[in-house]
Amino acid sequence: MPDIKSPTSAGVTVSIGVSAMYLSQKLKKEAILEKTDMLFYQAKENGGNRIEYQAGAILKN
């Protein structure tokens, strides 16, 4: 997406981390957020402007 207001950048990029769990896992929100945060930083480390996801992640409370 072009950023016409920025004198230093030609555009805006997005890095996103997504984790999806089964309802039966009954995880604490902190565990879900920790995994999602890890995936966000993985997206940035892998070059940015991408989505990293893990469906049905196995997490511990």
Backbone bond lengths (Angstrom), bond angles and torsions (degrees), N, CA, C in turn:
res aa  C-N    CA-C-N  psi(-1)  N-CA   C-N-CA  omega(-1)  CA-C   N-CA-C  phi
1 M - - - 1.437 - - 1.524 107.38 -
2 P 1.326 118.89 126.30 1.464 120.73 -179.84 1.527 112.02 -67.95
3 D 1.318 115.77 144.78 1.465 122.16 177.73 1.521 107.52 -118.19
4 I 1.307 116.82 90.39 1.467 121.06 -173.78 1.520 113.20 -73.26
5 K 1.337 118.49 -13.40 1.461 121.37 -178.87 1.526 113.08 -90.22
6 S 1.314 118.47 -14.78 1.457 121.34 -175.63 1.524 111.16 -91.28
7 P 1.344 117.09 124.34 1.461 119.50 177.76 1.534 112.70 -77.76
8 T 1.336 117.92 -12.99 1.463 120.25 -175.72 1.522 114.74 -111.85
9 S 1.307 117.79 -12.27 1.463 120.31 -175.43 1.519 110.99 -128.67
10 A 1.321 114.98 138.47 1.461 119.89 179.48 1.520 112.01 -86.78
11 G 1.314 118.12 -10.25 1.459 119.75 -178.17 1.511 112.53 -171.66
12 V 1.304 114.62 176.95 1.456 122.42 179.63 1.524 107.89 -114.76
13 T 1.329 116.92 133.93 1.461 120.63 175.76 1.523 109.07 -115.06
14 V 1.322 115.80 161.95 1.458 120.90 -177.33 1.525 109.61 -132.25
15 S 1.317 116.14 132.42 1.462 122.38 172.16 1.523 107.02 -117.34
16 I 1.339 116.52 129.32 1.461 121.03 -174.18 1.524 109.76 -132.41
17 G 1.320 115.77 139.40 1.462 122.16 171.90 1.515 109.01 -114.37
18 V 1.324 116.98 131.57 1.466 122.04 -177.78 1.521 108.89 -131.94
19 S 1.316 116.45 131.12 1.460 120.00 172.57 1.521 108.35 -130.03
20 A 1.314 115.40 137.79 1.466 121.66 179.95 1.519 108.63 -125.70
21 M 1.308 115.76 130.45 1.455 120.95 -179.09 1.523 109.73 -120.96
22 Y 1.312 114.89 161.40 1.459 120.96 174.12 1.525 108.88 -78.43
23 L 1.330 116.65 141.96 1.462 120.20 179.49 1.525 111.82 -58.53
24 S 1.307 117.22 -30.28 1.464 121.06 -178.62 1.527 112.78 -67.84
25 Q 1.330 117.96 -13.72 1.465 120.09 -179.84 1.523 112.50 -73.17
26 K 1.317 118.69 -23.02 1.468 123.47 177.24 1.525 111.76 45.54
27 L 1.307 115.59 57.71 1.461 121.25 -177.50 1.517 111.78 -87.44
28 K 1.306 115.22 153.55 1.458 120.21 172.95 1.519 108.30 -73.92
29 K 1.319 115.91 146.73 1.469 119.70 -177.92 1.522 111.72 -60.55
30 E 1.330 117.49 -30.39 1.460 120.16 179.43 1.528 111.32 -63.49
31 A 1.331 117.13 -38.77 1.465 121.07 179.55 1.519 110.77 -66.76
32 I 1.322 116.19 -39.98 1.466 120.48 178.95 1.525 110.35 -66.12
33 L 1.330 116.47 -45.49 1.466 120.25 -179.85 1.526 111.68 -65.15
34 E 1.324 117.19 -37.46 1.467 120.54 178.70 1.531 110.58 -62.27
35 K 1.328 117.11 -44.58 1.464 121.19 179.30 1.524 110.56 -65.13
36 T 1.329 116.79 -43.50 1.458 120.80 -179.85 1.524 110.81 -63.82
37 D 1.324 116.91 -40.33 1.461 121.29 178.16 1.526 110.70 -63.17
38 M 1.336 116.65 -41.86 1.461 120.61 177.91 1.532 110.52 -60.62
39 L 1.330 116.96 -41.71 1.462 120.93 179.18 1.529 111.42 -66.78
40 F 1.329 117.33 -35.46 1.467 121.39 176.49 1.531 110.43 -60.62
41 Y 1.334 116.29 -48.44 1.468 119.32 179.90 1.523 111.71 -67.93
42 Q 1.316 117.16 -31.11 1.460 120.72 174.95 1.527 109.95 -64.00
43 A 1.330 117.27 -39.98 1.469 121.07 177.53 1.525 110.40 -62.02
44 K 1.327 116.87 -42.57 1.463 120.29 178.41 1.528 111.26 -64.87
45 E 1.336 116.77 -43.99 1.465 121.13 -178.88 1.528 112.13 -66.09
46 N 1.313 116.80 -27.05 1.465 121.22 179.55 1.525 112.64 -88.28
47 G 1.313 116.57 20.97 1.452 120.86 173.36 1.509 115.63 109.81
48 G 1.309 117.85 -7.37 1.458 120.53 179.79 1.519 112.42 70.79
49 N 1.323 114.61 176.88 1.462 121.92 179.55 1.529 110.69 55.11
50 R 1.341 115.26 44.86 1.461 120.85 -177.30 1.524 110.45 -153.66
51 I 1.312 115.76 170.28 1.457 122.94 176.68 1.524 108.15 -118.50
52 E 1.329 115.98 130.75 1.464 122.05 172.10 1.525 106.38 -111.95
53 Y 1.327 116.64 132.55 1.460 119.27 -178.36 1.519 111.10 -140.63
54 Q 1.325 113.33 158.40 1.454 120.36 173.85 1.519 106.69 -143.06
55 A 1.312 116.17 114.50 1.464 121.55 179.50 1.515 109.53 -93.85
56 G 1.318 115.61 140.98 1.457 119.77 179.45 1.509 112.62 63.19
57 A 1.324 116.00 35.28 1.465 120.90 -176.56 1.524 110.93 -60.41
58 I 1.302 115.17 141.80 1.460 121.03 175.48 1.526 106.82 -96.53
59 L 1.313 115.39 112.40 1.459 120.86 -178.12 1.521 109.29 -124.12
60 K 1.322 115.50 156.45 1.460 121.06 175.21 1.515 108.21 -108.54
61 N 1.334 116.23 143.22 1.467 120.81 177.37 1.499 110.68 -71.22
